[in-house]
Amino acid sequence: MSAPSGRISRTLRDGSTVSPTVSLKDYHLRLKLKAAAWLSLIRYYGQGFKYGSYPKITTDQIWLWTRPHPKAANPSAPTNPRPDNWNTTEDNLYVLVMLTSASRVTITSGSNQGVWWLQAGVNKLSIASAPGSIGAKIERNNTPIKTFDSTGQFSYTTTPKDYSE
């Protein structure tokens, strides 16, 4: 399954008159996300769809999404059924960053880490999920511009008590 931005990008490129909308439930997010954060991403792609060109990126932004546990996990005390389409995506942390200028971007999932030097614009990244917190950091000239660390809010686990825990 592609990232939300991937589906929307394909829709724009292929000239479709219908734009897919992805709900937070599609990825079984456990992070306490504010709708406004996702709305800014939808607004960006909506303007591209409506006007045929994307708006200028004026603020560095980060979006992260992942499953709470591996897709094939067997919970120790399930009260919920296995989610529909549980096997339609990989066990990855997906990150989308909008950059106003070239930056170093680091993403982490537990002990897994990826580092990229990226140009201004929209960049889609992923790394394999691993137990622990997730995070992302944008840096320029060795100075942190924006960071996110899910410690205390979200932890990917290989031993869930329930599905989509």
Beta strands, then each sheet from edge to edge (+ up, - down):
strand 1: 61-65
strand 2: 92-99
strand 3: 103-109
strand 4: 112-118
strand 5: 121-128
strand 6: 134-140
strand 7: 143-149
sheet 1: 1+ 2- 5+
sheet 2: 4+ 3- 6+ 7-
end
